[in-house]
Amino acid sequence: MTSFPNGQTDLFTLSFFTSLFSSPQSRPIGEMIRTDMHAHWLPGIDDGAKTPEESLALVHGLYKLGYRRLIATPHFYPDLYPNTPDTIRQAFDSVAPQIRHELPDLEISYAAEYYIDDAFPALVERKELLPITENKVLIEFSFFAEPPHVEDTIFRMQLKGYLPILAHVERYPYYFQQPQRLERFRDMGVTFQCNLPALAGHYGPEVKKQALRLLKNGHYSWMGTDLHNLDHLNKLKNFNIDPSVSKLLEKGSWNDIVKSSK
């Protein structure tokens, strides 16, 4: 390495060697994934965006990260967020015109993230679910224990023509030591969605370990941000993952089966 008489290192040489050993993210995360099919940017109806202004800021932030299709998925959880298709549509309609005016090449639509509880089977029977696309529906479990009779619930969804997507599967700690349960769901036709921040350690080392294992084994079909607020957005802007993980994301055809928008 070249040095100048005063002991300073040749800056060109230094930058060359630094580039060899550093591992900057190759591209913004949105340019790799393109579609965010799990996020909470509709205003005022769950624990996501509180106001239309915050909603617009989140959408613009995702757009700047390279996303070109966004699907809002507010919680559908009667005990905490008693949403209906009407409340979700109204929240979407309150911001959609301005988003489409300001970002005309961005595709936006809405669905829901359904919490599996005692009230959920009735929604299935009435066929009142809002799908991500076509017949694919995003569901989530409790973070404390597997829902009772969950296999029966999945079977009933399929009888009604729905295909379940299990949200942020890496975040359920009771599956860390039970990979056979996740294999069982995959055998039943359930597809898995990853929260991208999990790959950068946002939810802790054990969740990151589980997410990396599932990704490397090819078990994910969907990638979402699970964006809720501006703090989450700032973390996505500084998204930093191992180069080997970045390569896996680059190679994936994530969310390509999302075909239409409302």
C-alpha positions as a Markdown table, in Angstrom:
| # | Residue | x | y | z |
|---|---|---|---|---|
| 1 | Met | 0.0 | 0.0 | 0.0 |
| 2 | Thr | 1.4 | 3.4 | -1.0 |
| 3 | Ser | 2.2 | 5.9 | 1.7 |
| 4 | Phe | 3.0 | 9.6 | 1.4 |
| 5 | Pro | 6.1 | 11.1 | 3.2 |
| 6 | Asn | 3.9 | 12.4 | 6.0 |
| 7 | Gly | 2.7 | 8.9 | 6.7 |
| 8 | Gln | -0.7 | 9.3 | 5.1 |
| 9 | Thr | -2.1 | 6.4 | 3.1 |
| 10 | Asp | -2.8 | 6.8 | -0.6 |
| 11 | Leu | -6.6 | 7.5 | -0.5 |
| 12 | Phe | -7.2 | 5.6 | -3.8 |
| 13 | Thr | -5.4 | 2.5 | -2.6 |
| 14 | Leu | -7.3 | 2.7 | 0.8 |
| 15 | Ser | -10.7 | 3.0 | -0.9 |
| 16 | Phe | -9.8 | 0.0 | -3.1 |
| 17 | Phe | -8.9 | -2.3 | -0.2 |
| 18 | Thr | -11.9 | -1.0 | 1.8 |
| 19 | Ser | -14.2 | -2.0 | -1.0 |
| 20 | Leu | -12.8 | -5.5 | -0.9 |
| 21 | Phe | -13.6 | -6.1 | 2.7 |
| 22 | Ser | -16.7 | -4.0 | 3.3 |
| 23 | Ser | -20.2 | -5.3 | 2.4 |
| 24 | Pro | -22.5 | -2.4 | 1.6 |
| 25 | Gln | -26.0 | -3.3 | 0.5 |
| 26 | Ser | -26.0 | -3.7 | -3.3 |
| 27 | Arg | -29.4 | -2.0 | -3.9 |
| 28 | Pro | -32.2 | -0.4 | -1.8 |
| 29 | Ile | -34.4 | -3.2 | -0.5 |
| 30 | Gly | -37.4 | -2.0 | -2.5 |
| 31 | Glu | -35.6 | -2.4 | -5.8 |
| 32 | Met | -34.9 | -6.1 | -4.9 |
| 33 | Ile | -38.5 | -6.9 | -3.8 |
| 34 | Arg | -40.6 | -4.4 | -5.8 |
| 35 | Thr | -43.9 | -5.4 | -4.1 |
| 36 | Asp | -44.6 | -4.8 | -0.4 |
| 37 | Met | -47.6 | -7.1 | 0.4 |
| 38 | His | -47.7 | -6.6 | 4.1 |
| 39 | Ala | -47.7 | -3.1 | 5.7 |
| 40 | His | -49.9 | -0.9 | 7.9 |
| 41 | Trp | -50.0 | 2.4 | 6.2 |
| 42 | Leu | -53.8 | 3.0 | 6.1 |
| 43 | Pro | -54.6 | 5.8 | 8.5 |
| 44 | Gly | -56.3 | 5.5 | 11.8 |
| 45 | Ile | -57.6 | 1.9 | 11.8 |
| 46 | Asp | -55.0 | -0.1 | 13.6 |
| 47 | Asp | -51.5 | 0.3 | 15.2 |
| 48 | Gly | -50.0 | 1.6 | 12.0 |
| 49 | Ala | -50.3 | 5.1 | 10.5 |
| 50 | Lys | -52.3 | 7.4 | 12.7 |
| 51 | Thr | -53.1 | 10.2 | 10.3 |
| 52 | Pro | -53.4 | 10.7 | 6.5 |
| 53 | Glu | -50.2 | 12.7 | 6.6 |
| 54 | Glu | -48.3 | 9.9 | 8.2 |
| 55 | Ser | -49.8 | 7.5 | 5.7 |
| 56 | Leu | -48.6 | 9.6 | 2.8 |
| 57 | Ala | -45.1 | 9.9 | 4.4 |
| 58 | Leu | -44.8 | 6.1 | 4.7 |
| 59 | Val | -45.9 | 5.5 | 1.1 |
| 60 | His | -43.5 | 8.1 | -0.2 |
| 61 | Gly | -40.7 | 6.5 | 1.8 |
| 62 | Leu | -41.4 | 3.0 | 0.4 |
| 63 | Tyr | -41.5 | 4.5 | -3.1 |
| 64 | Lys | -38.1 | 6.1 | -2.6 |
| 65 | Leu | -36.7 | 2.7 | -1.5 |
| 66 | Gly | -37.7 | 1.3 | -4.9 |
| 67 | Tyr | -41.1 | -0.3 | -4.2 |
| 68 | Arg | -43.6 | 0.0 | -7.1 |
| 69 | Arg | -46.5 | -2.0 | -5.7 |
| 70 | Leu | -47.9 | -1.6 | -2.2 |
| 71 | Ile | -50.7 | -3.6 | -0.6 |
| 72 | Ala | -52.0 | -2.3 | 2.7 |
| 73 | Thr | -52.9 | -5.0 | 5.2 |
| 74 | Pro | -54.5 | -3.5 | 8.4 |
| 75 | His | -55.1 | -5.8 | 11.3 |
| 76 | Phe | -58.4 | -7.6 | 11.4 |
| 77 | Tyr | -58.6 | -8.5 | 15.1 |
| 78 | Pro | -62.1 | -8.0 | 16.7 |
| 79 | Asp | -60.8 | -7.6 | 20.3 |
| 80 | Leu | -58.3 | -4.8 | 19.4 |
| 81 | Tyr | -59.0 | -3.6 | 15.8 |
| 82 | Pro | -62.6 | -4.4 | 14.9 |
| 83 | Asn | -62.2 | -3.6 | 11.2 |
| 84 | Thr | -64.6 | -4.6 | 8.5 |
| 85 | Pro | -64.2 | -4.6 | 4.7 |
| 86 | Asp | -66.0 | -1.2 | 4.8 |
| 87 | Thr | -63.7 | 0.4 | 7.4 |
| 88 | Ile | -60.7 | -0.7 | 5.4 |
| 89 | Arg | -62.0 | 0.5 | 2.1 |
| 90 | Gln | -62.9 | 3.9 | 3.6 |
| 91 | Ala | -59.4 | 4.3 | 5.0 |
| 92 | Phe | -57.9 | 3.4 | 1.7 |
| 93 | Asp | -60.2 | 5.8 | -0.2 |
| 94 | Ser | -59.2 | 8.6 | 2.2 |
| 95 | Val | -55.6 | 8.6 | 0.9 |
| 96 | Ala | -55.6 | 6.7 | -2.5 |
| 97 | Pro | -56.5 | 9.7 | -4.7 |
| 98 | Gln | -53.6 | 11.8 | -3.4 |
| 99 | Ile | -51.2 | 8.9 | -3.6 |
| 100 | Arg | -52.2 | 8.2 | -7.2 |
| 101 | His | -51.9 | 11.8 | -8.1 |
| 102 | Glu | -48.4 | 12.2 | -6.5 |
| 103 | Leu | -47.0 | 8.8 | -7.5 |
| 104 | Pro | -48.8 | 7.8 | -10.7 |
| 105 | Asp | -46.6 | 4.8 | -11.4 |
| 106 | Leu | -47.1 | 3.3 | -8.0 |
| 107 | Glu | -49.7 | 0.5 | -7.8 |
| 108 | Ile | -51.7 | 0.5 | -4.5 |
| 109 | Ser | -54.4 | -1.8 | -3.2 |
| 110 | Tyr | -55.6 | -3.2 | 0.2 |
| 111 | Ala | -56.3 | -6.5 | 1.9 |
| 112 | Ala | -56.1 | -7.4 | 5.6 |
| 113 | Glu | -54.0 | -9.4 | 8.1 |
| 114 | Tyr | -56.4 | -11.8 | 9.9 |
| 115 | Tyr | -55.7 | -12.8 | 13.4 |
| 116 | Ile | -56.7 | -16.4 | 14.0 |
| 117 | Asp | -59.1 | -16.4 | 16.9 |
| 118 | Asp | -62.6 | -17.8 | 17.7 |
| 119 | Ala | -64.3 | -15.2 | 15.5 |
| 120 | Phe | -62.2 | -16.0 | 12.3 |
| 121 | Pro | -64.0 | -19.2 | 11.2 |
| 122 | Ala | -67.3 | -17.3 | 10.8 |
| 123 | Leu | -65.6 | -14.9 | 8.4 |
| 124 | Val | -64.4 | -17.9 | 6.4 |
| 125 | Glu | -67.8 | -19.5 | 6.3 |
| 126 | Arg | -69.4 | -16.2 | 5.0 |
| 127 | Lys | -66.5 | -15.8 | 2.5 |
| 128 | Glu | -65.9 | -12.2 | 3.8 |
| 129 | Leu | -62.1 | -12.3 | 3.6 |
| 130 | Leu | -60.1 | -9.6 | 1.8 |
| 131 | Pro | -57.3 | -11.4 | -0.2 |
| 132 | Ile | -53.8 | -10.2 | -1.0 |
| 133 | Thr | -54.5 | -11.3 | -4.6 |
| 134 | Glu | -57.1 | -13.6 | -6.0 |
| 135 | Asn | -57.8 | -16.1 | -3.3 |
| 136 | Lys | -54.6 | -15.7 | -1.2 |
| 137 | Val | -55.2 | -14.5 | 2.4 |
| 138 | Leu | -52.8 | -13.2 | 4.9 |
| 139 | Ile | -53.2 | -14.7 | 8.4 |
| 140 | Glu | -51.3 | -14.3 | 11.7 |
| 141 | Phe | -51.1 | -16.3 | 14.9 |
| 142 | Ser | -50.6 | -15.3 | 18.5 |
| 143 | Phe | -47.0 | -14.7 | 19.5 |
| 144 | Phe | -47.5 | -16.8 | 22.6 |
| 145 | Ala | -49.1 | -20.1 | 21.5 |
| 146 | Glu | -50.3 | -21.8 | 18.4 |
| 147 | Pro | -54.0 | -21.2 | 17.9 |
| 148 | Pro | -56.2 | -24.2 | 18.9 |
| 149 | His | -57.6 | -26.3 | 16.1 |
| 150 | Val | -55.5 | -24.3 | 13.6 |
| 151 | Glu | -55.2 | -27.2 | 11.1 |
| 152 | Asp | -59.0 | -27.4 | 11.0 |
| 153 | Thr | -59.2 | -23.6 | 10.4 |
| 154 | Ile | -56.7 | -23.9 | 7.5 |
| 155 | Phe | -58.7 | -26.8 | 6.1 |
| 156 | Arg | -61.9 | -24.8 | 6.3 |
| 157 | Met | -60.2 | -21.9 | 4.5 |
| 158 | Gln | -59.2 | -24.2 | 1.7 |
| 159 | Leu | -62.7 | -25.7 | 1.4 |
| 160 | Lys | -63.9 | -22.2 | 0.8 |
| 161 | Gly | -61.3 | -21.6 | -1.9 |
| 162 | Tyr | -58.8 | -19.6 | 0.1 |
| 163 | Leu | -55.0 | -20.2 | 0.2 |
| 164 | Pro | -53.5 | -19.1 | 3.5 |
| 165 | Ile | -50.3 | -17.0 | 3.7 |
| 166 | Leu | -48.8 | -17.2 | 7.2 |
| 167 | Ala | -47.4 | -13.8 | 8.2 |
| 168 | His | -44.0 | -13.3 | 9.8 |
| 169 | Val | -43.6 | -17.0 | 10.5 |
| 170 | Glu | -40.1 | -16.4 | 11.9 |
| 171 | Arg | -41.6 | -14.5 | 14.8 |
| 172 | Tyr | -43.5 | -17.3 | 16.5 |
| 173 | Pro | -41.0 | -18.5 | 19.2 |
| 174 | Tyr | -42.9 | -21.8 | 19.9 |
| 175 | Tyr | -41.8 | -23.0 | 16.4 |
| 176 | Phe | -38.1 | -22.3 | 17.0 |
| 177 | Gln | -37.6 | -25.9 | 18.2 |
| 178 | Gln | -40.5 | -27.4 | 16.3 |
| 179 | Pro | -39.6 | -27.2 | 12.6 |
| 180 | Gln | -41.8 | -30.2 | 12.0 |
| 181 | Arg | -44.9 | -28.0 | 12.7 |
| 182 | Leu | -43.9 | -25.6 | 10.0 |
| 183 | Glu | -43.2 | -28.5 | 7.6 |
| 184 | Arg | -46.7 | -29.7 | 8.4 |
| 185 | Phe | -48.2 | -26.4 | 7.4 |
| 186 | Arg | -46.2 | -26.3 | 4.2 |
| 187 | Asp | -47.5 | -29.8 | 3.4 |
| 188 | Met | -51.0 | -28.5 | 3.9 |
| 189 | Gly | -50.4 | -25.8 | 1.3 |
| 190 | Val | -49.7 | -22.8 | 3.5 |
| 191 | Thr | -47.1 | -20.4 | 2.1 |
| 192 | Phe | -44.9 | -18.3 | 4.4 |
| 193 | Gln | -44.2 | -14.6 | 4.5 |
| 194 | Cys | -41.0 | -13.1 | 5.9 |
| 195 | Asn | -40.8 | -9.7 | 7.7 |
| 196 | Leu | -37.7 | -8.2 | 6.0 |
| 197 | Pro | -36.5 | -6.4 | 9.2 |
| 198 | Ala | -36.1 | -9.9 | 10.8 |
| 199 | Leu | -33.2 | -10.6 | 8.4 |
| 200 | Ala | -31.4 | -7.5 | 9.8 |
| 201 | Gly | -32.0 | -8.5 | 13.5 |
| 202 | His | -34.8 | -6.0 | 14.2 |
| 203 | Tyr | -36.7 | -8.5 | 16.4 |
| 204 | Gly | -33.7 | -10.0 | 18.1 |
| 205 | Pro | -31.1 | -12.7 | 17.4 |
| 206 | Glu | -33.3 | -15.7 | 17.7 |
| 207 | Val | -35.9 | -14.4 | 15.2 |
| 208 | Lys | -33.1 | -13.5 | 12.9 |
| 209 | Lys | -31.6 | -17.0 | 13.1 |
| 210 | Gln | -35.0 | -18.5 | 12.3 |
| 211 | Ala | -35.6 | -16.1 | 9.4 |
| 212 | Leu | -32.2 | -16.9 | 7.9 |
| 213 | Arg | -32.8 | -20.7 | 8.3 |
| 214 | Leu | -36.2 | -20.4 | 6.5 |
| 215 | Leu | -34.8 | -18.2 | 3.8 |
| 216 | Lys | -31.8 | -20.4 | 3.1 |
| 217 | Asn | -34.0 | -23.5 | 3.0 |
| 218 | Gly | -36.2 | -21.9 | 0.4 |
| 219 | His | -39.3 | -21.8 | 2.6 |
| 220 | Tyr | -40.4 | -18.3 | 2.0 |
| 221 | Ser | -42.7 | -17.3 | -0.9 |
| 222 | Trp | -43.5 | -13.7 | 0.3 |
| 223 | Met | -41.5 | -10.7 | 1.5 |
| 224 | Gly | -43.1 | -7.8 | 3.4 |
| 225 | Thr | -42.0 | -4.9 | 5.5 |
| 226 | Asp | -44.7 | -5.0 | 8.1 |
| 227 | Leu | -44.2 | -1.3 | 8.2 |
| 228 | His | -46.1 | 0.5 | 10.9 |
| 229 | Asn | -44.5 | 3.9 | 11.5 |
| 230 | Leu | -41.8 | 6.3 | 10.5 |
| 231 | Asp | -39.3 | 4.7 | 12.9 |
| 232 | His | -39.7 | 1.4 | 11.0 |
| 233 | Leu | -39.3 | 3.3 | 7.7 |
| 234 | Asn | -36.0 | 4.8 | 8.9 |
| 235 | Lys | -34.7 | 1.3 | 9.8 |
| 236 | Leu | -35.6 | 0.1 | 6.3 |
| 237 | Lys | -33.6 | 3.0 | 4.9 |
| 238 | Asn | -30.6 | 1.8 | 6.8 |
| 239 | Phe | -31.3 | -1.9 | 6.1 |
| 240 | Asn | -28.1 | -3.8 | 6.5 |
| 241 | Ile | -27.8 | -7.5 | 5.9 |
| 242 | Asp | -25.0 | -10.0 | 5.1 |
| 243 | Pro | -24.0 | -10.1 | 1.4 |
| 244 | Ser | -25.0 | -13.8 | 1.2 |
| 245 | Val | -28.5 | -12.9 | 2.3 |
| 246 | Ser | -28.7 | -10.0 | -0.1 |
| 247 | Lys | -27.8 | -12.5 | -2.9 |
| 248 | Leu | -30.7 | -14.7 | -1.9 |
| 249 | Leu | -33.1 | -11.8 | -2.0 |
| 250 | Glu | -31.7 | -10.7 | -5.3 |
| 251 | Lys | -32.3 | -14.2 | -6.8 |
| 252 | Gly | -35.8 | -14.6 | -5.4 |
| 253 | Ser | -39.0 | -14.0 | -7.4 |
| 254 | Trp | -40.8 | -12.5 | -4.4 |
| 255 | Asn | -44.5 | -11.7 | -4.5 |
| 256 | Asp | -44.6 | -12.2 | -8.3 |
| 257 | Ile | -47.9 | -13.9 | -8.0 |
| 258 | Val | -49.5 | -10.6 | -7.0 |
| 259 | Lys | -51.3 | -9.8 | -10.2 |
| 260 | Ser | -53.9 | -7.2 | -9.7 |
| 261 | Ser | -54.7 | -4.1 | -7.7 |
| 262 | Lys | -58.0 | -2.6 | -6.5 |
